Amino acid sequence: MKYLLYLSLIILLISCEARIDNNKRALFSTTVLDGSNNPLENVEVVVYSGFYSFDFQSASFTKFSDSNEDFILGSGITDSNGEVSFLMLVNTDEQTSFSLTSIDYPRRNVSISNGNYASTLEYNIPTQILKQSSIVNLNFSNTTGVTDVFNAIITFESLNCSQYTEDGITTDVVCEEREFLSFNQSASDTFIDIETVYPSAMTVEYIDATGAIITEQFMITNATENYVVQF
């Protein structure tokens, strides 16, 4: 029964349509920088409906899709200072996202969760950082001969972020993603490739055979990285 309820919620959320107030426009503005805090020119910024998020009994349903598959509320291109501003349609159901697209960087999607407009109908978004993509290869290497199976939590920066706002003011931005991995299940070492961005940091945490919490952090500074976690 619970799974049927989850399925019904997913269908309901995906089928929702934006409610547009034709008598109102909002001013969207933001600044886009690279990982070294230099302004990025010619970044396409598109605000659109189509992100749906719902939490129910610790289950989270989300949907990201290409901006051309959803209702575009407004768009603009950053100037030489990395700045962009444009008038956008007002989406009164508050299900809003924006994307940042550049030929030199992977697209970043940002959901404006619990989003609402300031009383002046302004969406003044904090500075956005575009970073290059990176593939990180993690090798879990058994150097002690232990036969236990371990469960790791790998935390890293995602291309998809959630921005929480209150009366048009951003209260929190989360770009964190987690991967769960069981390792040492066989005699061979465990390998995993993770797509993230650089510069950033990646953390691997697990409980070893003695019950101690082991935490290792790796700095991501290149398009490809190779790290070994010895246990």
Number of C-alpha atoms within 10 A of each C-alpha: 6 7 8 9 10 16 13 11 16 18 10 11 18 15 11 14 14 19 14 15 12 9 7 13 18 20 17 22 19 17 21 24 19 15 15 10 12 12 18 19 18 17 25 16 25 20 25 26 25 27 24 22 17 14 10 10 6 7 8 11 16 14 13 16 11 10 19 9 10 16 16 18 22 20 18 19 19 21 16 11 13 20 20 21 19 16 17 22 20 23 23 14 15 18 22 25 25 22 19 21 18 16 9 10 15 15 19 19 25 23 28 23 22 15 21 24 21 15 8 10 17 19 24 18 16 14 14 17 17 26 21 18 19 20 17 21 16 18 17 18 17 17 9 8 10 11 12 12 13 15 15 19 16 20 17 22 20 18 19 16 19 17 19 18 20 14 16 18 17 17 10 11 16 14 14 14 15 14 11 12 14 12 19 19 12 10 9 11 12 17 12 10 14 15 15 23 27 19 17 17 15 20 15 20 16 18 14 16 13 6 8 9 10 12 13 11 13 16 13 21 14 15 15 16 16 12 12 12 13 10 15
